[in-house]
Amino acid sequence: MTATPLRDAPSPTAVGGRGSYWITTFGCQMNKADSERMAGILESMGYSEAQAELEADLVLYNTCTIRDNAEQKVYSYLGRQAQRKRVNPNLTLVVAGCVAQQEGESLLRRVPELDLVMGPQHANRLDVLLAQVEQGQQVVATEEHHILEDITTARRDSSICGWVNVIYGCNERCTYCVVPSVRGKEQSRLPEAIKLEMEGLAAQGFKEITLLGQNIDAYGRDLPGITPEGRRQHTLTDLLQFVHNVEGLERIRFATSHPRYFTERLIDACADLPKVCEHFHIPFQSGDDDVLKEMARGYTVDRYRRIIDRIRERMPDASISADVIVAFPGETDAQYRRTLDLIEEIGFDQVNTAAYSPRPNTPAANWPNQLSEEVKVERLREINAVVERVARERSARYAGRTEQVLVEGINPKDPEQVMGRTRTNRLTFFSGENGRWQPGDLVEVRIEEVRAFSLSGTAQP
């Protein structure tokens, strides 16, 4: 970490706990969970959430570097705030997350108005780092750091559905991915600490928890202990069994999974534990074995098929979502079409699609066989149409069925409706009946209208 005294200290109003803050989050659920924790720290310091970004005394951008467009958007936002800072030097500017980790001190050279640049592993230390800023220092915190047990109180964007980190970092070395270099090595939290956090959320009225990890199936492999059967003592399967009895929780989910580590034992546990929802997010990235090998993913398409077959054998109605990359360096049209075929064959409920984007410090970024932007745009257009059609076909199974929906809140587009999700993670809308249904209610809803990614229906008496 570097701390350089380059300017006058911001006023106590800006940093001392009497100002307002604004956080903009880019990227994945891990970033959203980090932002909630940082908001909790800021509020414990005495900050209050600002009504508008351009009115805040402290502005924090929690950044993502998975795609180049997300990274460039951050610089656009920073340019606007830098102009504010030239007028109001007491404004505190913070860049957190993966772009901060990747760029480090070079961010200060590009945006000298910044006060704090901090990697994701330092999210729990925001108050300590801001104290240094208050002393007039520009701070860069990107060194490798052992993540201490999280004792912060997150400010949750939902009072019903919460995120709980169970493992930080990633030890994989996918040739396209910058995550290991910006989020660091895998660090699993102890099961007792995870359960304690879940119990605290349940006591506050949370009904659903999603356990988070960049590679959540790897949970526990850095923790000590071997069972009498010769397997690791701490696995995701064991964790699910350990936290399942948290009183007050109705549903448990987890993400994101890696096919290399997704086991039959885990599938069986999900089928046997009533609170674990029948929804699995398992990225496959490509439908071609040679492309998967170039990506260094560590599994084959057949291995992926066997995972899905086993899930559907145990949980026939389970929903499957995934991530996929098109136009990876050297991907031929035939290889791309195998990806389309796999989407049709599996019948995904949802697939997050992206065209390959070269990222700094990744092997694939330097390969000479990069595909043109025209190919990327065309393949992305075509695959998105296939994904939507397949999702609509999958949604058709809900028509006329009654589904249990956990109410999360009011439909922002129709205040007469509430919205929530089925156990299989389908967003569902229905009448709030003049306040009868409140967040946290579990409601049986007869599905009357199906769309590719959402449903509508009527609550049953």
N, C-alpha and C positions, 0 to 999 in steps of 0.2 A: 504494500500500500504506500502511496506517496501522498504527502500533504504539504502543499507549497503556499506560503503566505504571500499572495499576490495582490490583495485588495483590502480595503477597509472591511471590517466585520459588518455583516448585515445587522439591522436593528433588532432589538429583542422582539418586536412585534412580528417580524418575519420568521424568526427561528425560535424564539423563546416560548412559544406555546399559546400566543394570543391571536394568531393569524388564521387564515383559511388555506386549504389545500385542494389541489385538483390532481387526480391520477388518470392518465390515459393508458390503457392496456392494449398491447398488440400481441397476437399469437395465441398460444395454446392454453389449455386449462391450467397447466402448471404456472404460467405467467399470471393467470387470473387469480389463482390461489395465493401467489406471492403478493399480488397487489392488495388482496384483502388483508393479509398479514401486515403489510406496510401501512395501510389505512388504519388498522388497529393501533399500531405504534404511534402514528401521528396523532390520533385522537387521545391516546393516553398521555401524550405530551401537552395536550390542550388545544390542538388544532381542531377546527370544525370544517366540514366539507363546504367548499365554495359553491355558489349557485351557478357560476359560469367560469370557464377556463381562463378567460382573459381578465377576470377579476381576482384570481387567487394570488395569495402571497407566496405560496410555494407550489410549483408545478413539477410533477414527476411523470416522466414517460417510462413505462416498463416495456422494454423493447423486445422484438423478435428478429432473428436473423436467418430464419429458415428460408425465406423467399426475399429476393432482392427488392421487390416492390414494397414490402413491409419496411425494409430498412430505409429506403429512400423517402417513404412517407414520414418517418421520424425526423429526418433532416429538414423536411418541409415545415413540420410543426415547430422545430427548434428555431428556424429562421424567424418565425413570427414572435416567439418568446424572446429571442435575442433583441429584437427591436424594442420590446417592452422594457427589457432590462436596461437598455441605454437611457431610457427616460426615468425608470425607477430602479436604481441600483440596489434597493432593499429586496427586490424580487429574488427568491431562491429557486434555482433551476437544477433539477436532478435528472440524470439519465440512469436507469437501472436496467437489469436484464441482459439479454444475450448480445445486443449490439454494444452495450457498455463493456462487457467482458471481452468481446472480440477486438474492439478498437482501442480501449484503454486510454492512455495519455494522448493518443493522436486525436481523440475526440476534442480535447481541450484546445489543440492547435486549430482544429476546424471550427469549433464553436467556443471561443475563449470566454464567453459570458457564463459558461457552466460553472456551478459550484461543486457538484458532486457527481462522479462517475462510479457506479458500483455494479459488480457482477451479481448474478442471482444468488450465489452462495452467501452473500452478505446481507440479504434482505432482513434477517432478524436483528441486524446491527444498525439499522437505519438511525435510531436515536443517538447512538454513539458517534456515528459518522457526521450527523448534523451538528452535534456539539462541537466538532472540530471546525465545521463550516462557520459556526457562530463565532469562533475565535479568529475568523478572517482567513481561513485556509481554503484553497482549492484542493479537493480530496479525490484521489483515484484509488478505489478499493477493488482490485481484480486479482490479487494473489490467491493461490489455492488456500482454502480455509476449511477446517473441520467444522461442519454445521453443528452447533450446539443444540441441545434439545429445545424445541420451540415452546417457549413459555409465553409467547405473545398472545393477545386476544385479538383475533381477526375481526374486522368489521365486515360482516357478511352481506353481500348484495341481496341475498335471499334469507328469510327467516325460517325457511322450511327445508331447503336443500343446501347442503354444505359440502365443501371439499376438505379432505384431510390428506396431507402428504404422508406417504409411508416410506418412500425411497427417493432420494435426490440423486441427480447425476446419471451418467450412462457410460458403460464400459464397452459398448459396441463400437465398431469402426466402419460403419456403412460409408461407402466411398463418396456419397453425395451429401453427407450430413455433417453439420457444424456443431451439433449439440454436445458431443463429448468434450470439445475444446472450449465451450463456453459455459457448460454446466458442471464440468468436473467429473470426478470418479463417483461410482455408486456409493451411497451412504444410506444404509437402511436404519430406520428408527426402531427402537425396541418395541415389541408388541404391547407391553404394559403402558408405555407412553401414548401409543396410538389409541388404545382402548380408553385411557383416561380422557383424552381429548374428545373422543366420540361420546363418552358418558356426559361430559360437560355440555356438548352441543345438544344431546338429547334432553338434558335437564332444562335447556333454554327453549325447548319446543321444536327442535329440528326433527323431521320425520325421515329424511333420506340423506345418506352420506355416500359420496363417491370417493373411493380411495384412489389416490393419484400417484403415478410414477412415470417417468419418461420411458422406462422399460419395467413395468410393474411386476411382470412374471419373474424378474430376477430378484425380487424382494428376498432378503435374508441371506443371500449367498456370501455376503461380507460379514455376517454375524457368526460367532463361534457356536459349536455344538453339533454332535452327530447322534442320531437316534440308534437304539439297539438294532434296528433293521438296516442300518448302514446308510441312511439318507440324511440330508441336512436337517437340522432340528427346526430351522426357521424357513418356511416357504410361504408363498402367498396362500396356498391351500390351508396351512396351519393357522395363518393369520385370520382368514375368513372364519374358520371354526372358532377361534379364540374370541373374536369380537361379535360374533353372531348374537349373543345373548344380551347385548346392551339394551337395557330397558327403555322403552319409549320409541326406539327406532323401528320404522316399518319396512324400510328398504335399504339395501346396500348394493352399490355398483362399484366397478373398478375400471381403470383405464391408465395407460394404453398398453395393450398386450403385444408380445412379439412371438411370431409363430415358432421360433427356435426353442422357446421355453414353455410353450403352452402344453400342459400335460393332461393325460386322461384322468389322473387323480384330481386335478383342478376342476375338470369338467364334471366329474362325479360329485365333487363337493358342491358345486354350483347347483346341480340338480337336486341335491339332497337337503340343502339349507334353504328353508322357506323365505328368508328375508333377501336372499341374493337374487337380483332381478335377471330375467331371461334376455339379457342384451349383452352382446360381446362386440367390442371394437378391436379388430385384429387386422392391422394393415398388411396387405400382401404386396404392394408396390409395383409388381409386374406379373403378368401371366406367362412369362417366358423364362425358362430355367437359365438360359445363357445370360440374359439380362440380370436376373437375380444373382448370378455368380459374379458378374461385373460389379454389381452393387455391394457385394460382400454381405449378403443377407443371411446366409447360413442355413437355408432350407430350399426345398424344391416346391414346385406347384403341386405335385402329388402329396407331399407332406401337408401342405395347406388344405388340400381337399379332405384328407383324412381327419384333420381337426374339425372341419365343418361337419363332416359326416357323423363324427362322434357326438358333437353338440346336438345335432338334430335327432340322433338316435335317442339321446337322453331327454332332450327338450325340444320336441317337434315344432313348437311355435316360436322358438327363440328368434330374435332379430339379430342380424349380423351387419355390422357396418365396418368400413375399412378406409384406408388411404391408398392412393395410387399415384405414381409419377409417370407421365408420358414424355416422349422425346428425350429419354436419357441418352447420353452420348453413344452413338453407334446403333441405336435402336432402329431396326429395319421395319418396313411396313408390315411384313409378315409377323414379326415379333410383337408389334403394337396390336395387330389383329388378334393375337392369342390373348392379350389382355382383355379386349372386348369380349372374346368368347368366354373367358372365365367369369366375367361379370354376368353374362347371360346364364351360364351354367350354374353358378352358385345362387343367383337370385338375391343379391344384396338388398337390404332395406335402405341403405344409404352408403354412398362412397364419396369421400372428399378427394377431389381431383386437383392435380397441379401439374403444370408443365415444368420440366427440369429447369432449375435455376442455378448456375454456377455459384458456389459459395466459397469465401476465402478459406484457405488452409484445408481444403478437402482435395483428395486425389483427382476426382473426376473433373474438377474445374480446370485442370491443366491438360486434359486429354485433347488430342487434335481432332477427334471425330465429333465435334459439337454439331448439333442440328440447327437448322435455320429457324428464325423466329416465325417464318411463314408456316413451317411444318408444325411447330409447337402450337400455334394458334389454331390450325386446322384440326390437329388431333384432339386438342382440348375441346374444341367445339363439338366434334363428333362424339367423344366419349361422354361429355356432359348430357347430350341428348339420350344416349343409351342408358346412362345411370338414372335419369329421370323416368324414362319409360319403364325400366325394370322395377324401380321403386314404386311406381303407380300400380304395376301388376302385383307387387307384393302387398300393397295397401288394400287391394281388393278383398283379401281374406277377412278383413275386419268388418265389411259391410253386413249389417244385421246382427252382429255379435254384441254382447254386453261385456265391456272392459272396465276393470278397476282403474280409476284415474286419481292420482294424488294432486289435489288442487294446489297450484303454486301462486296464483294471483289473478288479477283482472287482465283481460285481453286488452292491450293498449290500443287496439284498433276498434274495439267495440266494448264500451264500459258496461254494457248489459250482460256481457259474457265473462265467464272465468275460463282459465286455461290450466292445463296440467299435463302429465304424461302417464301413459300406460306403463305397465311393468316392462314392456318391450321398447320403451323410450319413444313411442309415437306421441308427438304433440297433439293434444285434443282440446277442442273448444266446445263449451255448452253453456246454456243459460245459467246466470248466477241466481236467478229467481229472487230478485230484490234483496240480496244479501243473505239468502239462506245458506249458500255454500261459501265457506271461508278458506283461506290458505291453511293447509294441513289436513283438510277433510279428505277422506277416502270415499270416493263416490262411484257407484256402479252406473256406467253410461252406455246406453244403447247407441251404437254407431250407425249414423244415417247417411253420412257423406264422407267419401274417401278422396284424398288427394295424394300426390306423390309423397309428400313428407309430413302431412298432418291429417287430422280427422275432425269431424264434427258430429255431435249427437245430442241425446236428451237424457238427463238424469232420471234414473228409475226410482220409483217410490220404495 
